[in-house]
Amino acid sequence: MEEFLDLLRNDHHSFDQGKLEDHIGNEPFTLLAKWLREAIEKQVSEPNAMSISTIGLDGFPHARIVYLKELLEDGPIFYTNYASDKGKSIEANPNIQALIFWPGLERQIRIMGTAEKVPEEMSDTYFQSRPWGSKIGAWASHQSEVLASREELEERVHELALKYPVEVPRPPHWGGYLLRPIQIEFWQGRRSRLHDRIVFELEEGSWKIYRKNP
Ligand SMILES: Cc1cc2nc3c(=O)[nH]c(=O)nc-3n(C[C@H](O)[C@H](O)[C@H](O)COP(=O)(O)O)c2cc1C
Protein backbone atom coordinates (compact mmCIF):
# COMPACT_ATOMS: atom_id res chain seq x y z
CA MET A 1 0.00 0.00 0.00
CA GLU A 2 2.76 2.37 1.02
CA GLU A 3 4.64 1.69 -2.23
CA PHE A 4 1.48 2.11 -4.23
CA LEU A 5 0.93 5.52 -2.69
CA ASP A 6 4.53 6.45 -3.44
CA LEU A 7 4.07 5.39 -7.05
CA LEU A 8 0.96 7.48 -7.30
CA ARG A 9 2.80 10.44 -5.89
CA ASN A 10 5.72 10.02 -8.30
CA ASP A 11 3.59 9.33 -11.33
CA HIS A 12 1.44 12.39 -11.21
CA HIS A 13 4.41 14.46 -10.21
CA SER A 14 4.43 16.70 -13.20
CA PHE A 15 4.68 19.73 -10.94
CA ASP A 16 8.21 19.09 -9.71
CA GLN A 17 9.83 22.38 -10.56
CA GLY A 18 13.28 21.92 -9.17
CA LYS A 19 14.88 23.45 -6.14
CA LEU A 20 12.65 25.79 -4.19
CA GLU A 21 15.56 28.12 -3.47
CA ASP A 22 15.53 29.07 -7.16
CA HIS A 23 12.15 30.72 -6.66
CA ILE A 24 12.50 32.57 -3.38
CA GLY A 25 13.56 36.09 -2.54
CA ASN A 26 14.69 37.37 0.85
CA GLU A 27 11.20 37.69 2.33
CA PRO A 28 8.28 35.22 2.29
CA PHE A 29 5.45 37.34 0.90
CA THR A 30 6.52 37.22 -2.75
CA LEU A 31 6.56 33.42 -2.68
CA LEU A 32 3.29 33.29 -0.75
CA ALA A 33 1.63 35.49 -3.39
CA LYS A 34 3.19 33.44 -6.21
CA TRP A 35 1.92 30.14 -4.78
CA LEU A 36 -1.54 31.58 -4.19
CA ARG A 37 -1.64 32.88 -7.73
CA GLU A 38 -0.57 29.50 -9.08
CA ALA A 39 -3.21 27.70 -6.99
CA ILE A 40 -5.86 29.97 -8.47
CA GLU A 41 -4.50 29.64 -12.02
CA LYS A 42 -4.36 25.85 -11.72
CA GLN A 43 -7.96 25.94 -10.54
CA VAL A 44 -7.43 23.92 -7.39
CA SER A 45 -10.58 23.55 -5.36
CA GLU A 46 -10.96 26.23 -2.65
CA PRO A 47 -7.53 27.79 -3.33
CA ASN A 48 -7.90 30.39 -0.56
CA ALA A 49 -9.20 28.09 2.18
CA MET A 50 -6.90 27.88 5.18
CA SER A 51 -7.10 26.22 8.53
CA ILE A 52 -6.62 28.58 11.45
CA SER A 53 -5.49 27.10 14.74
CA THR A 54 -5.95 29.06 17.92
CA ILE A 55 -5.08 28.16 21.48
CA GLY A 56 -8.51 27.71 23.05
CA LEU A 57 -9.49 28.96 26.47
CA ASP A 58 -9.48 25.26 27.47
CA GLY A 59 -5.78 24.96 26.54
CA PHE A 60 -6.47 22.79 23.49
CA PRO A 61 -5.60 23.78 19.94
CA HIS A 62 -8.77 24.57 17.95
CA ALA A 63 -8.61 24.46 14.15
CA ARG A 64 -11.18 25.55 11.57
CA ILE A 65 -11.21 26.63 7.94
CA VAL A 66 -11.59 30.27 6.96
CA TYR A 67 -11.06 32.08 3.67
CA LEU A 68 -7.92 34.06 3.06
CA LYS A 69 -9.54 37.16 1.58
CA GLU A 70 -6.65 39.50 1.02
CA LEU A 71 -2.89 39.31 1.05
CA LEU A 72 -1.32 42.53 2.28
CA GLU A 73 2.37 43.34 2.52
CA ASP A 74 2.09 42.53 6.22
CA GLY A 75 0.29 39.22 5.87
CA PRO A 76 -2.99 37.50 5.05
CA ILE A 77 -6.44 38.74 6.13
CA PHE A 78 -9.47 36.68 7.08
CA TYR A 79 -12.91 37.81 8.18
CA THR A 80 -14.98 36.41 11.00
CA ASN A 81 -17.09 37.10 14.05
CA TYR A 82 -14.96 38.66 16.80
CA ALA A 83 -17.30 37.18 19.43
CA SER A 84 -16.90 33.62 18.07
CA ASP A 85 -14.81 30.95 19.79
CA LYS A 86 -11.85 31.87 17.60
CA GLY A 87 -12.37 35.56 18.38
CA LYS A 88 -12.38 34.88 22.12
CA SER A 89 -9.30 32.68 21.83
CA ILE A 90 -7.45 35.36 19.87
CA GLU A 91 -8.47 37.99 22.42
CA ALA A 92 -6.87 35.88 25.16
CA ASN A 93 -3.89 34.73 23.09
CA PRO A 94 -3.22 36.25 19.66
CA ASN A 95 -0.71 33.54 18.69
CA ILE A 96 -2.19 31.52 15.83
CA GLN A 97 -1.17 29.30 12.96
CA ALA A 98 -2.65 29.15 9.48
CA LEU A 99 -2.30 26.05 7.34
CA ILE A 100 -2.94 25.88 3.62
CA PHE A 101 -2.85 22.58 1.70
CA TRP A 102 -3.24 22.25 -2.05
CA PRO A 103 -3.27 18.49 -2.75
CA GLY A 104 -3.16 18.88 -6.55
CA LEU A 105 0.00 20.98 -6.30
CA GLU A 106 1.54 18.98 -3.46
CA ARG A 107 2.09 22.14 -1.55
CA GLN A 108 1.58 23.08 2.06
CA ILE A 109 2.14 26.44 3.74
CA ARG A 110 2.24 27.00 7.50
CA ILE A 111 2.04 30.56 8.72
CA MET A 112 2.73 31.24 12.38
CA GLY A 113 2.18 34.66 13.86
CA THR A 114 -0.09 36.97 15.76
CA ALA A 115 -3.62 37.97 14.83
CA GLU A 116 -4.70 41.58 15.09
CA LYS A 117 -7.96 43.26 14.14
CA VAL A 118 -7.77 45.22 10.88
CA PRO A 119 -8.87 48.88 10.85
CA GLU A 120 -12.68 49.26 10.98
CA GLU A 121 -12.81 51.00 7.59
CA MET A 122 -11.25 47.95 6.01
CA SER A 123 -13.85 45.64 7.55
CA ASP A 124 -16.59 48.08 6.45
CA THR A 125 -15.35 48.04 2.86
CA TYR A 126 -15.16 44.28 2.69
CA PHE A 127 -18.48 43.78 4.48
CA GLN A 128 -20.24 46.10 2.04
CA SER A 129 -18.82 44.16 -0.92
CA ARG A 130 -20.67 41.03 0.20
CA PRO A 131 -24.10 39.96 -1.08
CA TRP A 132 -27.13 41.09 0.94
CA GLY A 133 -27.82 37.55 2.22
CA SER A 134 -24.30 37.17 3.61
CA LYS A 135 -24.60 40.50 5.37
CA ILE A 136 -27.88 39.44 7.00
CA GLY A 137 -26.24 36.14 7.89
CA ALA A 138 -23.41 37.92 9.68
CA TRP A 139 -26.00 39.57 11.96
CA ALA A 140 -28.18 36.48 12.34
CA SER A 141 -25.44 34.03 13.27
CA HIS A 142 -24.29 34.35 16.85
CA GLN A 143 -21.29 32.37 15.72
CA SER A 144 -20.14 29.52 17.98
CA GLU A 145 -23.04 29.92 20.45
CA VAL A 146 -25.35 26.96 21.00
CA LEU A 147 -28.46 27.17 18.84
CA ALA A 148 -31.68 25.60 20.13
CA SER A 149 -32.96 24.84 16.64
CA ARG A 150 -32.57 25.70 12.96
CA GLU A 151 -35.89 27.57 13.25
CA GLU A 152 -34.41 29.95 15.82
CA LEU A 153 -31.75 31.00 13.28
CA GLU A 154 -34.26 31.29 10.43
CA GLU A 155 -36.56 33.40 12.59
CA ARG A 156 -33.70 35.79 13.29
CA VAL A 157 -32.89 35.98 9.56
CA HIS A 158 -36.55 36.80 8.88
CA GLU A 159 -36.60 39.61 11.47
CA LEU A 160 -33.31 41.05 10.24
CA ALA A 161 -34.47 40.97 6.63
CA LEU A 162 -37.42 43.17 7.64
CA LYS A 163 -35.13 45.45 9.63
CA TYR A 164 -32.55 45.82 6.84
CA PRO A 165 -34.40 45.33 3.54
CA VAL A 166 -31.69 47.09 1.51
CA GLU A 167 -28.77 48.62 3.39
CA VAL A 168 -27.12 46.40 5.98
CA PRO A 169 -24.58 47.99 8.34
CA ARG A 170 -21.59 45.94 9.42
CA PRO A 171 -22.16 44.29 12.80
CA PRO A 172 -19.67 45.79 15.26
CA HIS A 173 -18.59 42.27 16.26
CA TRP A 174 -17.74 41.26 12.69
CA GLY A 175 -14.48 42.09 10.93
CA GLY A 176 -11.07 41.12 9.72
CA TYR A 177 -7.93 39.83 11.33
CA LEU A 178 -4.46 40.36 9.93
CA LEU A 179 -2.17 37.43 10.55
CA ARG A 180 1.21 39.06 11.07
CA PRO A 181 3.69 36.24 10.48
CA ILE A 182 6.85 35.54 12.43
CA GLN A 183 7.48 32.26 10.61
CA ILE A 184 6.32 30.82 7.29
CA GLU A 185 7.16 27.34 6.06
CA PHE A 186 6.75 26.39 2.41
CA TRP A 187 6.48 22.66 1.71
CA GLN A 188 6.76 21.31 -1.80
CA GLY A 189 6.30 17.61 -2.55
CA ARG A 190 9.30 16.06 -4.36
CA ARG A 191 10.25 12.59 -5.50
CA SER A 192 10.82 9.70 -3.06
CA ARG A 193 9.49 11.78 -0.19
CA LEU A 194 12.54 14.03 -0.32
CA HIS A 195 10.28 17.03 -0.08
CA ASP A 196 11.42 20.61 0.12
CA ARG A 197 10.79 22.56 3.31
CA ILE A 198 11.90 26.15 3.29
CA VAL A 199 11.36 28.24 6.41
CA PHE A 200 11.38 32.01 6.68
CA GLU A 201 11.77 33.15 10.27
CA LEU A 202 11.65 36.73 11.46
CA GLU A 203 14.66 37.55 13.60
CA GLU A 204 15.18 41.08 14.85
CA GLY A 205 13.30 42.56 11.94
CA SER A 206 14.85 40.54 9.12
CA TRP A 207 14.00 37.20 7.60
CA LYS A 208 16.29 34.28 8.27
CA ILE A 209 15.86 31.56 5.63
CA TYR A 210 16.71 27.91 6.15
CA ARG A 211 15.87 24.45 4.88
CA LYS A 212 14.48 21.66 7.03
CA ASN A 213 14.63 17.90 6.67
CA PRO A 214 11.42 16.61 5.16
C1 LIG B 1 -14.57 26.31 3.09
C2 LIG B 1 -14.92 27.02 4.38
C3 LIG B 1 -14.72 28.38 4.47
C4 LIG B 1 -15.03 29.07 5.65
N1 LIG B 1 -14.77 30.40 5.73
C5 LIG B 1 -15.01 31.05 6.88
C6 LIG B 1 -14.62 32.42 7.02
O1 LIG B 1 -14.05 33.04 6.11
N2 LIG B 1 -14.90 33.02 8.20
C7 LIG B 1 -15.49 32.37 9.25
O2 LIG B 1 -15.72 32.97 10.29
N3 LIG B 1 -15.84 31.07 9.15
C8 LIG B 1 -15.60 30.39 8.00
N4 LIG B 1 -15.92 29.06 7.90
C9 LIG B 1 -16.55 28.40 9.06
C10 LIG B 1 -15.48 28.05 10.10
O3 LIG B 1 -14.78 26.88 9.68
C11 LIG B 1 -16.05 27.82 11.51
O4 LIG B 1 -17.05 26.83 11.49
C12 LIG B 1 -16.63 29.10 12.11
O5 LIG B 1 -15.83 30.23 11.82
C13 LIG B 1 -16.79 28.97 13.62
O6 LIG B 1 -15.54 28.70 14.20
P1 LIG B 1 -15.27 28.89 15.76
O7 LIG B 1 -16.53 28.43 16.49
O8 LIG B 1 -14.10 28.02 16.06
O9 LIG B 1 -14.99 30.34 16.01
C14 LIG B 1 -15.60 28.36 6.74
C15 LIG B 1 -15.77 26.98 6.66
C16 LIG B 1 -15.43 26.32 5.50
C17 LIG B 1 -15.60 24.81 5.44
The ligand as an ORCA input file, in Angstrom:
! r2SCAN-3c Opt
* xyz 0 1
  C     -14.570     26.306      3.088
  C     -14.917     27.016      4.382
  C     -14.723     28.382      4.470
  C     -15.035     29.074      5.648
  N     -14.775     30.402      5.727
  C     -15.005     31.053      6.885
  C     -14.625     32.418      7.017
  O     -14.054     33.043      6.113
  N     -14.901     33.017      8.200
  C     -15.492     32.365      9.247
  O     -15.720     32.973     10.287
  N     -15.840     31.070      9.148
  C     -15.601     30.392      7.997
  N     -15.922     29.064      7.904
  C     -16.551     28.399      9.061
  C     -15.479     28.046     10.096
  O     -14.782     26.882      9.678
  C     -16.050     27.824     11.512
  O     -17.054     26.835     11.486
  C     -16.635     29.103     12.110
  O     -15.831     30.233     11.823
  C     -16.794     28.967     13.622
  O     -15.541     28.705     14.197
  P     -15.274     28.887     15.761
  O     -16.529     28.433     16.485
  O     -14.099     28.016     16.058
  O     -14.987     30.344     16.011
  C     -15.604     28.361      6.742
  C     -15.770     26.976      6.658
  C     -15.431     26.322      5.496
  C     -15.598     24.814      5.439
*
